[in-house]
Amino acid sequence: MSARLRLAVAGATGRLGRRIIALGASDAEIVLVAALTREGHAFVGRDAGECAGIPPLGVAIEASPRAAFDVLVDASTPAGTERWLETCSERHVPIVIATTGHDARELAEIERCSRTIPVLKASNLGVGANLLRRMARDLARTLGAGFGVEIVEAHHRGKRDRPSGTSIDLARAVEGADRPRPPIHSLRIGAVVGEHSVHFASDEEELVLSHRALSRDAFARGALRAAKWLTVRGPGLYDMDALLS
């Protein structure tokens, strides 16, 4: 990229959206051009930097996109994703979907739009969490049927989807190793950012793979990395495995 990447962030006043804005503001390759939220939000009209807890950026929180942008990161809600997919499709720009909990209709719309624009959808944008999924698949295959598998995940009490998208992906990874899909045990408690553990146990021994997000910056950095990567891709539905490979 010869010029700075023009970034739009939807869900700009949410937990993740604020961190994407804060980290993006210190990235020399990125310029924030649109900070977006739903109609009637209390933060509309305020500076995006102020809302993210950093110095003012000169970019106001808006209820709809007006600026030209190269890529949009959607950190809003499953319902909001459909709106931003439509916006990106109209403008022929990529979208990174950093929210989870989409229903079957919303997933079908994501797939449809990916035929004409680049779409990266990930249940977890953190590098460590995605490597955990790879290791869980490989260990499930290596240990075989003599080991039972169960997944435990914990998030803050405000997280709506249960189980998390990350734990569902972990279960699918185990299933992809020709194993039954393991049960998932979910906790919604306190201010936990995100914890996932995959437990393998036989009658003689136990192995535990675990990942703990210490802050949402792990997800925010992954979102910015994905945004840069996606701008040079053609139409298609991508995930973090594609990026890390």
C-alpha positions as CSV (number, residue, x, y, z in Angstrom):
1,M,0.0,0.0,0.0
2,S,1.5,3.3,-1.1
3,A,-1.0,5.4,0.9
4,R,-2.3,5.1,4.4
5,L,-5.2,2.6,4.7
6,R,-8.5,4.5,5.1
7,L,-10.4,2.6,7.9
8,A,-14.0,2.7,8.9
9,V,-15.0,1.1,12.3
10,A,-18.7,0.1,12.9
11,G,-19.7,-0.4,16.5
12,A,-17.2,2.4,17.4
13,T,-18.4,2.9,20.9
14,G,-18.5,-0.7,22.0
15,R,-15.8,-2.5,24.0
16,L,-13.9,-3.8,21.0
17,G,-14.6,-0.8,18.7
18,R,-13.0,1.6,21.1
19,R,-9.8,-0.5,21.2
20,I,-9.6,-0.8,17.4
21,I,-9.9,3.0,17.2
22,A,-7.3,3.5,19.9
23,L,-4.7,1.1,18.4
24,G,-5.5,2.3,14.8
25,A,-4.8,5.9,15.8
26,S,-1.2,4.9,16.7
27,D,-0.6,2.8,13.5
28,A,1.3,4.8,10.9
29,E,-0.2,2.7,8.0
30,I,-3.8,3.6,9.0
31,V,-6.0,6.6,9.1
32,L,-9.5,6.5,10.7
33,V,-12.0,8.1,8.4
34,A,-15.3,6.9,9.8
35,A,-16.5,5.9,13.2
36,L,-20.0,4.4,13.0
37,T,-22.8,3.5,15.3
38,R,-26.5,2.9,15.3
39,E,-29.1,5.7,15.1
40,G,-29.7,7.6,18.3
41,H,-26.6,6.5,20.2
42,A,-25.6,8.8,22.9
43,F,-22.1,9.2,21.6
44,V,-23.2,10.4,18.1
45,G,-21.5,13.7,17.3
46,R,-18.6,13.2,19.8
47,D,-15.0,12.7,18.7
48,A,-14.0,9.1,18.1
49,G,-10.7,9.5,20.0
50,E,-12.6,10.9,23.0
51,C,-14.9,8.0,23.1
52,A,-12.0,5.5,22.8
53,G,-10.2,7.2,25.7
54,I,-7.4,8.8,23.6
55,P,-6.8,12.3,22.4
56,P,-9.3,13.7,19.8
57,L,-8.8,12.4,16.3
58,G,-10.9,14.9,14.4
59,V,-13.3,12.1,13.4
60,A,-16.8,12.3,14.8
61,I,-19.0,9.3,15.7
62,E,-21.6,9.1,13.0
63,A,-24.9,7.2,12.7
64,S,-24.2,6.4,9.0
65,P,-21.1,6.3,6.7
66,R,-20.2,9.4,4.7
67,A,-16.4,9.3,4.2
68,A,-14.7,7.2,1.5
69,F,-12.9,4.2,3.1
70,D,-10.8,1.3,1.9
71,V,-12.0,-1.3,4.4
72,L,-14.6,-1.5,7.2
73,V,-14.2,-3.4,10.5
74,D,-17.6,-4.5,11.9
75,A,-17.5,-4.7,15.7
76,S,-21.2,-3.9,16.1
77,T,-23.8,-6.7,16.5
78,P,-25.1,-9.6,14.4
79,A,-28.0,-7.5,13.3
80,G,-25.7,-4.6,12.4
81,T,-23.5,-6.8,10.3
82,E,-26.2,-7.0,7.6
83,R,-26.4,-3.2,7.3
84,W,-22.6,-2.9,7.0
85,L,-22.4,-5.7,4.5
86,E,-24.9,-3.8,2.3
87,T,-22.8,-0.6,2.6
88,C,-19.5,-2.4,1.7
89,S,-21.2,-4.2,-1.2
90,E,-22.5,-0.9,-2.6
91,R,-19.0,0.6,-2.4
92,H,-17.2,-2.6,-3.4
93,V,-14.8,-2.5,-0.4
94,P,-13.8,-5.3,2.0
95,I,-15.3,-6.0,5.4
96,V,-13.8,-7.6,8.5
97,I,-16.6,-9.1,10.6
98,A,-15.4,-9.1,14.2
99,T,-18.7,-9.9,15.9
100,T,-20.3,-13.3,16.6
101,G,-23.7,-14.8,17.2
102,H,-25.1,-14.6,13.7
103,D,-28.2,-16.7,12.9
104,A,-28.6,-18.9,9.8
105,R,-30.1,-16.1,7.7
106,E,-27.4,-13.6,8.6
107,L,-24.7,-16.2,7.8
108,A,-26.3,-16.8,4.4
109,E,-26.1,-13.1,3.7
110,I,-22.4,-13.0,4.7
111,E,-21.8,-15.9,2.3
112,R,-23.8,-14.2,-0.5
113,C,-21.9,-10.9,-0.2
114,S,-18.5,-12.7,-0.2
115,R,-19.1,-13.6,-3.8
116,T,-18.6,-10.0,-4.8
117,I,-16.4,-8.5,-2.1
118,P,-13.6,-9.8,0.2
119,V,-15.1,-10.8,3.6
120,L,-13.1,-12.0,6.6
121,K,-15.2,-13.5,9.3
122,A,-13.6,-14.8,12.5
123,S,-15.1,-15.8,15.8
124,N,-11.8,-14.6,17.4
125,L,-9.3,-12.3,15.8
126,G,-6.5,-13.0,18.3
127,V,-3.5,-14.9,17.0
128,G,-3.2,-17.1,20.1
129,A,-6.8,-18.2,20.1
130,N,-6.6,-19.3,16.5
131,L,-3.4,-21.3,17.1
132,L,-5.3,-22.9,20.0
133,R,-7.8,-24.2,17.6
134,R,-5.1,-25.7,15.4
135,M,-3.5,-27.4,18.3
136,A,-6.8,-28.7,19.6
137,R,-7.5,-30.3,16.2
138,D,-4.0,-31.9,16.0
139,L,-4.1,-33.2,19.6
140,A,-7.6,-34.7,19.1
141,R,-6.3,-36.5,16.1
142,T,-3.1,-37.7,17.8
143,L,-4.7,-38.9,21.1
144,G,-7.5,-40.8,19.5
145,A,-10.7,-42.2,20.9
146,G,-9.1,-43.2,24.2
147,F,-9.3,-39.6,25.4
148,G,-12.6,-37.8,26.1
149,V,-12.8,-34.1,25.2
150,E,-14.7,-31.2,26.8
151,I,-14.5,-27.4,26.4
152,V,-14.8,-24.8,29.1
153,E,-15.2,-21.1,28.2
154,A,-15.7,-17.9,30.3
155,H,-16.6,-14.4,29.3
156,H,-17.9,-11.2,30.9
157,R,-21.5,-11.2,32.1
158,G,-22.6,-8.9,29.3
159,K,-21.7,-11.2,26.4
160,R,-24.9,-12.3,24.7
161,D,-24.0,-15.4,22.7
162,R,-23.6,-18.6,24.7
163,P,-21.5,-20.6,23.9
164,S,-19.0,-18.2,22.3
165,G,-18.2,-18.4,18.7
166,T,-14.6,-19.3,19.6
167,S,-15.7,-22.3,21.7
168,I,-18.0,-23.4,18.8
169,D,-15.0,-23.2,16.4
170,L,-12.9,-25.2,18.9
171,A,-15.6,-27.9,19.0
172,R,-15.7,-28.0,15.2
173,A,-11.9,-28.4,15.1
174,V,-12.1,-31.4,17.4
175,E,-15.0,-32.8,15.3
176,G,-12.8,-32.3,12.2
177,A,-10.3,-34.8,13.6
178,D,-13.0,-37.5,13.2
179,R,-14.2,-37.2,16.8
180,P,-17.6,-36.5,18.2
181,R,-18.3,-32.8,18.8
182,P,-17.4,-32.2,22.4
183,P,-19.7,-30.6,25.0
184,I,-19.1,-26.9,25.8
185,H,-19.5,-25.5,29.3
186,S,-20.0,-21.7,29.4
187,L,-19.6,-19.1,32.2
188,R,-20.8,-15.5,32.0
189,I,-19.3,-13.9,35.0
190,G,-17.6,-10.6,36.1
191,A,-15.4,-8.7,33.6
192,V,-13.6,-11.7,32.1
193,V,-12.4,-10.8,28.6
194,G,-12.2,-14.3,27.3
195,E,-10.9,-17.7,28.5
196,H,-11.0,-21.0,26.6
197,S,-9.8,-24.4,27.7
198,V,-9.9,-27.8,25.8
199,H,-9.6,-30.7,28.2
200,F,-8.4,-34.1,27.0
201,A,-8.6,-37.0,29.5
202,S,-8.2,-40.7,29.7
203,D,-8.4,-42.9,32.8
204,E,-4.7,-42.4,33.3
205,E,-3.9,-38.8,32.3
206,E,-5.2,-35.4,31.3
207,L,-4.0,-32.7,29.0
208,V,-5.3,-29.2,28.9
209,L,-4.9,-26.6,26.2
210,S,-5.9,-23.1,27.3
211,H,-5.9,-19.5,26.1
212,R,-6.7,-16.4,28.1
213,A,-7.1,-13.0,26.6
214,L,-5.7,-10.4,29.0
215,S,-7.2,-7.5,27.2
216,R,-9.3,-6.8,24.1
217,D,-6.2,-5.4,22.4
218,A,-5.4,-8.9,21.3
219,F,-8.6,-8.9,19.2
220,A,-8.2,-5.3,18.1
221,R,-4.7,-5.9,16.8
222,G,-6.0,-8.9,15.0
223,A,-8.7,-6.8,13.4
224,L,-6.3,-4.2,12.2
225,R,-4.0,-6.9,10.8
226,A,-6.9,-8.6,9.1
227,A,-8.0,-5.2,7.6
228,K,-4.6,-4.7,6.0
229,W,-4.5,-8.2,4.7
230,L,-8.0,-8.2,3.2
231,T,-7.5,-5.1,1.1
232,V,-5.3,-7.0,-1.3
233,R,-7.5,-10.0,-1.7
234,G,-10.2,-10.8,-4.2
235,P,-13.8,-11.6,-3.4
236,G,-14.3,-14.5,-1.1
237,L,-15.1,-15.6,2.4
238,Y,-11.8,-15.8,4.5
239,D,-11.0,-16.6,8.1
240,M,-7.9,-16.2,10.3
241,D,-6.5,-19.5,9.2
242,A,-6.2,-18.1,5.7
243,L,-4.4,-15.0,7.1
244,L,-2.0,-16.9,9.3
245,S,-1.2,-19.3,6.5
